[in-house]
Amino acid sequence: MSTGRYAPSPSGRMHLGNLMCCLLAWLSAKSKGGQVLLRIEDLDTQRCPRSYADAIVDDLAWLGLAADGPMPPVYQSDRSEIYQRYFDELSRRGLVYPCFCSRSQLHAASAPHRSDGQVIYAGTCRGLTPAEIAERSKTRAPAWRVQVPDEVIAFEDGHMGHYEENLARDCGDFFLRRADGVFAYQLAVVVDDALMGVDEVVRGSDLLSSTPRQLWLYRELGLTPPKFYHLPLLLASDGRRLSKRDGDQSLENLREKYTPEEIIGKLAFACGLQASPAPTTPQALARTFDWSQVPKSDIVLPENLF
């Protein structure tokens, strides 16, 4: 039986882009007779109060997308001891090192950048001696990075097709833990999906480039990776990326205007799952769902659809 998951970050109320990801994750698993688990990605508790997590759980239930797995929601903020064990395993193998670089240093004009603007870490702190580490620790708490090999990691995405990256050239050594002690997304998501038994991950295409480094972590930690499906981003009618900060099409506002069936129907129409925005349910969509219905390029919401 397929096991999918939702993994929202409760930094605000869900918007339509978040909902599209949850809907497609639910449909993909259910169309295979599977189940869907819920994980709340609240590693940064300052940005992710429990009240927003509670609202997400309520919104999903109201929409007919409640998680139906055998376990209650998993909160990443409760799992630091688990992440620490896997962090320690990589440390024992000499793959983890402290990084004292400031944000301005990381984003300096001379730093290598990907075509999408992301900084490729140049390994500045990789070769520090114990004495240098001790000296720098007097004035700055370090973050912690993992040293990646000069290796191409390739995989076949269930929706986007073939994707590959050279870890050293296209990614660079990446964070496992922030200077304030918060574990990084890359480590937490790998550990959580493996321990939760997730074998199918549906998420936005903005995370496609994270997958090679995560697949490498799965391998290094002896964990079984899931099948990945990356979906296009949902954009506002003017082409802007939807944002929780802007309150764009948030469930807080949409619940005042529409029924669950109306919201699901309009969203299904926008992402190609049905020919009109007629009201419908997730259960009805699951009967005919296929990934070939979903576009691969970003989706712009039709004007005045919501």
N, C-alpha and C positions, 0 to 999 in steps of 0.2 A: 504494500500500500504506500502510495506517495505521501510524503510529509512536507508540506510547505510551511511558510511562516510569514507573519507580518512583523516588521521591526521598526515601528515609528519612533522618532525622537520627540519627546513631549516638550518642545521649546515654545509651543503655542498650540492653538486649535488646528486641527487638520484642515488643509485646503484641498481643492479639487485634484491637484497633482498627487498629493498623498493618497487621496481616496482612489484615484485611478490605479495606483500601484497595489493597494490593498485589494481592490476588485479583481485585478488580473491575477494576483497571487492566489486568491480564493478560487477563481474560475479554473486556473491551470491545474490546481490540486484536485478540485472536485470533479473536473472532467475526466480525471483518471481514477475516480473512486477514492481519493485520498482525504487527508485531514489537514487542518491549518492550525498552527500554534501561534501564540502571541508573545513577543518579547518587547519590552519597553527599553529603548536605548537611552538611558538616562545617566550615562557615565559622568557627565558634568551636571551635578545636582544643583549648582547655582543657576544654570540656564534652564533646567528641566524640573520644575516643581511637580510634586505628586498630583496636584490638582489638575494639571494638564493631562497627565497620564490617565487619571480617572475619567476625564472628559473623552479621551480617545476610546477607552473601553466602552463608554456609554454610547458614543457616536456609532461605533461599529455594530453594536447590538441593535440600535435603532434602525440601521440600514439593512439589517439582515445578514451581516457579515461577521457575526460573533465568532471568535475562535472556538473550535470544537474539539481540540485535542484533549488528552487525558490529564494535562497538567494546567495549573493556574498560570496567569501571566508571569513571565520571568523578568525580573528587574535587574538590569546590569549593575545598578548601584549597590546591590546586595552581594555581588560576586567577586569582589576584589581579591579575596583569598584564593579563589580558583585561578584567576588570571595570574596571580603572583607565582603559582606553582609552574605554570608554563613559561613565564618570564624567567624564572630561575633555571629552568631546563636549558633555555637558550643561552643564558649567562654562563652556566657551567661548561658549555661547549665553546666559550670564548667568542660568541657572535654578537654580544651586546656591549656597548661602550657609552660613556657619558658624553653629552654634547653641550657645550657652553655657548654656542653661537646665539647672538641676539636676533630678534626678528629683522632688524634693519640689515644685519649682516647677511641673513639668509635671502633677503629680497634685494640685495644690492644689484646695480645694473650689470656688474661683472659676473654675477652668478649665472650658471647655466639654467636655461628655461626650456620647457617643452613648448611645442607649438600652441598648446592651449593656455599657456601662461604659467603653469605650475613650475615651481622651482625644483630643479634636480640637485640634490645635496651633493656637494663636491668632496665630501669626506674630510672636511677641515679638521675635525677633532678625532678622527679615527686612529691616528698614530701617536696620541699624547702619551707621555711617560707617566708612571705613577707620581713622580714628583710634580709634574705639570698639572695633573689632575688635582692633587692635594692643594696646590697653590691657587688654582682657579676656583676651587670649591669654597675658599675663604670668603669670596665676594659674590658668588653666583651659584645657585642650586642648578645642577644640570638636568636636562632632559636625557632620555635614553633611546639610542638608536640601535637597530640591528644591521649588521654588515651583510650585504647581499652579494652573490657571486656575479661574475660576468657570464650570464647565462640567459638564453632565450626561453621564456615560458610561454607556451601556446596552448590554446584550448578552443573548442567549438561551442560557441554560445548557442543556446537553444532557439534564439530569435535573431540575433545579429550576425551569426555565422562565425567565421574564423577570426580570431584576434590573437595577437602576440606582442610581447615586449621583451627587450633585453633589460634585465633588472638593473644592471649597473649603468647602462647608458640612458635608459628612458625613465628610470625611477630614482635610483640612488638609494643609499641607506635611509631607511624610513623610521619614524618614531614608533616606539613601543609603549613609552610612558612619558607623560609631560613632566615638567619640572615641579609642578605642584602635587605630583603623585598620582594623578588621574591616568589610568591606562588608556592607551590609544585605541581607536576604533578598529584598526587593522588586526590587532591581536584579539580583542574581545569578540569580534564577530566570528572569527575563525573558531575560537574555543567554544563559543556558545552554540553555533550551528552544529558542530560536531557532537557536542555532549547532549544536545536536544534531539539528536537523531534526524535532523533536517536533511533531506536529500534533494530538495529543489528550492532554489533561491530566485525569487522574482524581485527585481529592483530597477531603479532608473539607470539610463545609459550614462549618466554622469559618474556612475561608479564602475563603469566598464574597465577603466584603466587601473582600478584597485585590484581587479581579479587576479592578474598574474602574481602579484606579491602575496596575495592571500593563498593562492594555490601553492606557492613555494613554502609558506608557513605550514599549511596542511602537511606537506611532505616532510618538512623538517621536524614537525611535532608528532609524526606518525598517526595523523588523523585522516579520516576519509572525507574527501571533498564532495559537495553536492553538485548537481547539474545547475548551471546558471542560465537564466533568461533575463536579458536586459531590455527594458522597454523604452520607447521614446519619451522625451519630456513633454509635459503638457504646458503650453504657453497661453498667456492671456490673449485676447483678441487683437491687441496691439503689438503682439510679439514679445512682450516682456515675460520673463520667467516668473511663475507664481511664487509668492513669498509669504511666510507666516508673519513677517514683520509688517507687511502692508495690509494684512487682513484680507487679501484677495480671495474671494469666493470661499470664505471659511465656513465650516459646518455650523458655527454659531449663528451666522446670518442665513445660511441656506435652509436650516431647519425651521426658520420662521416663515419661509416663503413656499416651501415645497414639501410634498410627502416623500417618504423614502423611495417609493416606486418612481416618482417623477425625477428625482435626482439620479437614480441608477439608469433610467431610460435615457436621459439627456447625455449622461456621461458615456453610456454605451454607444450612442449615436456618434459622439465626438471622436471616439477612438475606433470606429469602424465595426463594431460588433452587431449593429442593427441598422436598418435602412432609414429609420425615422427616430425622432426623439420620444416616441410613445412610452408611457410608463411601463416598467417591467420589474422583474425581481432577479436577484442573482441566481436563484434556482432555475428560472426559465432560461437565462443566458447560458448556464453551464451545460444544458442539454445539447447545444450546438457549438460550443466554444472550440476554436482552433486558433493556434498562434498565427496562421496565415491570414487571419482577419485583421491583425494588428499592424499598423504602419511601422516602418523602421525609422523614418525621419520624424523630427519633432512635430507634435500636433498643436495646431493653433485653434483655440476655441472659437467656434463661429460667433459672430457678434450677436448679442442679445439672446443667446441660447439660455443663459442663466440671468 
